[in-house]
Amino acid sequence: MSQTERLYRLKNWFDAGRCVTRDFLLQELAVSPATLKRDLAHLRDRMNAPVIFDREQQGWRLDPGLRHAGKQYELPGLWFSAEEIHALLTMQQLLAQLDAGGLLGPHIEPLTARLHTLLGTGTPSAADVAHRIKVHMVAARPMHLPHFQALGSGLLQRRRLLIGYLSRGRGEASEREVSPQRLIHYRGNWYLDAWCHLRNALRSFSVDAVQWVQVLDSPAASVPDAELDSVLGSGYGIFAGEDVQWAKLCFSADRARWVAAELWHPRQRGTFAKDGSYPLELPYADPRELVMDILRHVPEVEVLGPDALRDEVKEKLKAALARITP
């Protein structure tokens, strides 16, 4: 146990109004008498803690007179209550289970161990938090951790990247020099928004499709956030495009109660109709992902427009029927 952790334990006992004996402290902190003496002196002399020895109770406690006289003390770094630590452990567990690619695990484990130590005994542990909270990821694609780390390093250092990229749509591999702009976690997968110097345009790259990465010495070109949002974030889903159209959908009354509670796009417009149905309008640039999500709600959704979007959904349905019809 480090000195900082011991000081936090001491502070916790003192703040709870306890008078702790020498034997108790030596056993709980697992230190020598000399180390305990140094820790108590550190609290008094450097942290201004009003720690006194109570001869009647044969233990150390805070002097209430000095404490209420306005003499403040605090430990270095962040101090968390047991409730706050439990909240942090809960968030850590959520992150760990959302982290399908194992990207954060090595960095989260030391924090978990530290929080567990600060909690002390007699409180729910990190293992109990893990037992009680489950997050199931669906359709998350695994990725190569060194590639993610290299992409993140280039992004934060504002360096250009040379990447080998596999375009799944065309089944083609290419070499791209890109200026990274931001990493996006979307539907369980990571994407890199970057300026592609080969295409001379903004592109979104699926991180799991990156086959190799080299961080270059040349500085990355920066694209204003407004332009990034305009090109890559204006339409529905992860696919980019500047030619934005508005989809007009109508969900049945049975499905409306669920869809009305969902955020499909920040700029969506939706209201309940008198018959209980739910008309929804949202912008899109590339219809591929939107069509997939519309098909998830068939037959409880009607595509009102544009005509091209409605026709594409019809063609997908016809193709599906052709595959299952003898």
N, C-alpha and C positions, 0 to 999 in steps of 0.2 A: 504494500500500500504506500503510495507516495505521500509526501508531506502535505500537499494541497488537499488530498482526500482525507487525511487525518484531521486537518484543520476544519474541513467542512463537517466532519462527524462531531468534533468538539463543539463547533458553533451550534449544530442542531440540538445537541443535548443541553447546552447552556440556554439557548433561546426558549427551550421547552420548560425552563425553570428548574431543571434538575440540579442536584448536588451530587457529583460523581466522585467516587473514591479512587484512591491510587490503584488498588487491586483491580477494580472494574476497568479502569482505563488501560492498564497494562495488558489485561486479557483481551479486551475488545479491539484495541489498536495493534496488538501483537508487536510491541516495541519494548525497548529496554528502558529502565528508569531514567537514564541520561537523555534519551531521545524524547521521552515524555516531558521532561523538564524543559528541553529546548522548545518543544511545541507550545507549551503553556507560556513561556517567556515571549515567544514570537507573537502570540495572540495579544499579550499585554503591551509589549513594547512597540510593536510595529503596526498592529491592527487596532490599537487603542481599545481593546476589549477590557471591560472592567471586571477581570477575573480575580477573585479573592479566595483564600483558603479558609473554610469554615471549620474552626477547631472543634466546635461542638459536634458537628456531623462528620468530621474527619474526611472532608472532601472539598472539591473546588466547585464554585458556583459564581454567577454574576452578582455583583454588588448592585442591588436595586436602587440604592440612593444615587450612585454615579450614573446608572443607566437612565434613570428618569430625569436626571439633571441636564440631559441633552448631549451627553458624551456618546457619540456615534461610532460604530465600528463596522467594518465590512471586509469581506475577504476578497482577494484579487480574482478577477475573472467574473463569470456569471454564477449567481447563486439561484438554485431552483428549490422550490418546496417539493415535498413528496408527490403532491398532486401534479405539479408541473413535470416532474420526472416521469410519472406514469403517462402523461400526455405525450412526452417526447418518445418514450418507449413504444407507445402505440403508433405514432407517426413513423418511427423507425421500422416497425414491423410492416406497416403498409408499404413503405418504400422498398423494403427487402422483397416483398412478394410481388410488387409491381415491377421489380428489377429483373425481368425475365432473362436478360442477357448476362446477368451477374456483373454489371458494370460498377455498382455501388458497394457491393458486399465488402471488399477489402477495406473500404474507407469508413463504412458504418460500424464494423465490428469493434474498433477501439472505443467509439462513442458509447455503444451498448454496454461494454464492460465497465466503462467509467460511470455511467448512470446507475448500473446495477450496484456498483460499490457504494455510491453515494446514498442509495436508498437504505442501505443497512439491512438488518434482519427483521423478520416479522412482517414484511410487506410483499405484495405480489411481485414476482420476479419477471425478468425479460422472457424466460421460458413460459411462464403462465400467460403473459401477453400474447406470445406466439401461438399458444394453444387456443386462446379465446378469439383471436382475430384471423380471419382467412380472406384472402383476395384471390379470385380465380381469373387468370388471364386467358383470353381466347384469341387465337390467330396471331399471337405475337411471334415474330420471326427471330431466330437466334442470330447473333452477330459476333464478330471477332473483336474481343476487348482491345487488343493493341491498335486496331484500326480506329475504334471509337476514341481512344485516348489521343491518338495522333491528330484526328480531326478536331477534337476539343482543344488541343494544344495550339494548333495553327489558328483556330478561331480566336482564342483569347490573346495570343501573341500578335494577332493581326498579320499573319504570314500567309502567302499563297500556298496552295496545296497542289500536288500532282497526284492524281488518283487514277486507278484502273477501275472502270465502272461497267457493270453488266446491265444493259437495258433489257428488262424482262419482256417488255412489249414487243421488241423486235428480235430478241434473242441474240443481240450483238454486244461484243465487248469493245470498249474504246478507252483511249487515254485522254484525260481532261486536265487542263490547268485551270484551277478555280480560285476565286477569292471568297473565302467563307464569310457568311454574314450572321447566321444564327442556327442553332440546333433546335429542332421541334420534336416533342414527344406527342404522337398523335395515334390514338387507337392502339396503344400497346407497342408501337414501333417508332423508331427514330428516323428523322429526315434532316438533311443538311440543306438549308437555303444558301445559295452561293451564286456569284456572278461567274458564268462559264465563259472563259476567254476563247474557247473554240467556237461556240455559238454566238458570242458577243451579246449575251442576254442572260437574264435571271433564270435559274433553274432550281428545282427541288430534287435532291438526290436521296434515294432510300439508302440509309447507312448500311443495312445488311447486304446490299448489292455492291458495296465497295470491296474490291478484291485486293487492293494494296494502296498504301498511302505513303507519300513522301512530303515532308514539310520543307518548303523552299525558303531561301534567304530573302527573296524579294518581298516587299510589303504588299499586303492585300489591298485591293481597291475597296473603298467603302461606299455603300449604297444607302441613301437616306431611308429612315424607317417608313416614311410616307410612301416612298416608291415601292419598298418591299411589300407593304400592306396592299398597295394598289394592284400590284402584279400578282403576288402570291397569296394574298389573303382576302381578296375581294369576293371570290366565288366560293361555292360549296366544296368542301373536302380538300384533299391535299393537292389536287391537280391544278396547275396554274393556267392563267390566261387573262388577257386584258379585255376580250370581247365578252362582257358580262351581260347575261340575259336573266330574266326573272321567271322562275318556274312557278306555276300555279297548280296546286294540288288540293284535293278535297278528301278528307278521311271520314269514314262512316262514323255514326254516333257511337258504335261499340268501340272503335279504335280511338276516337277523339280524346277520351279521358287520359289515355297514355301519351299520345302525341303532343297534346297541349302542354304537358309538363316537361317536354324535352326541348333542348336548345339545339336546333339543327344548324343555325347560323346566327351570328350576333345581330344581323340586320333583318332577320325574318319578321314577317307580319302575319299574325294569325288571330282569329276570333271565332267564337262559337256561333253557328247559325241557329235560327229558330228551331230547326228540326233536330238539333243536337250534333250535327256534323261539324267538322272543323276545317274550313278553308285555310290553307297555309301558302304564303308566297315567300320565296327566298331566292337570292342571286346565285348564279352558277356560271362558270366559264367553260369548263370541260364537263360533259354530262356523264362520264363513265361511272364515277362513284355515286352520283345522285341516282342514276338508273338502278344500280345495285341495291341502294337503300329503298327505293320505291318498290322494287320487286319483293323485298322482305315483307311488305305490308299488303301484297295482293292476296285476296280480292277486296280488301277494305279501303283501297285508295283509288281515286280517279285522277288522271292527269288531264287538267283543263287546258294547259298550254305551256310553252309554245307548241306549235304543230310538230316541229322536228323532234322535240323531246317525247311527245306522245307517240309518234311513229316509231321511235327507237325502242320504247318500252313494248309496243305491240310486236315488233320484230323479235325481241328477246323472248316474249311469251310464245310466239308462233314456233320459234326454234326449239324451245323447251318441250312444247307439245309434240313436235315432230320426233323428238328423241324417245318419248315414252309411248307414243301411239303406234300400235302394230300396223 
